[in-house]
Amino acid sequence: CNVVVLISGSGSNLQALIDSQAEDNPARIRAVISNRADAFGLTRAQDAGIPTAVLDHKAFDGRDSFDAALMEVIDEHAPDLVILAGFMRILTPGFVRHYQGRLLNIHPSLLPKYKGLDTHRRALEAGDSEHGCSVHFVTEELDGGPVAIQAALAVEPGENIEQLTQRVHAAEHQIYPLAMRWFAEGRLRLAEQGAMLDDVNL
Ligand code: GRF
């Protein structure tokens, strides 16, 4: 299963995916693409011997031309799966359709709660007793595609935003490699009713 990972920043999720390859994950990350030249995730990829590319969205005159160029770079690697790992760009419907059923994202909330930004602050302000993260297939609705796996954490009394953010981030690093593995093994797919898991033994 050929995987291309898109990033914009630190790439700690990318690192978790890379590390899982050294264990029993059959997925193979063939390239890492960033829209920012200073993304630390590029260094992580290079350290792991994975080819990288930078495509600066500011060099394009709009989302359509950026996404068209991005698709070209991605498709050079013939991916079975494209993984968004902290890729901070909204993708066009054309892009999303092109990768339908093979495009995953991770979002730091228990979807459908808290789509969009600032999820940890919103969960704390709402006094939620539970918070977490979700891996989902990407559809045209922002953070609205079918969920494949979630990790839920109990919010601890008096916990501050840094602590909660850090714990959710650690949970992301657990579930994203799992979703990548399930997809590579043909057990996770996007069906008409939503995300489906076939025959999963943990
Ligand atoms: C994560 O919080 C993820 O949920 C969100 O972007 C962040 C990426 O973090 N989509 P990192 O670059 O993987 O450390």
Residues whose N, C-alpha, C, O or C-beta is under 5 A from the ligand:
A	BS01	GRF	G9 S10 G11 S12 N13 L14 A85 G86 I106 H107 P108
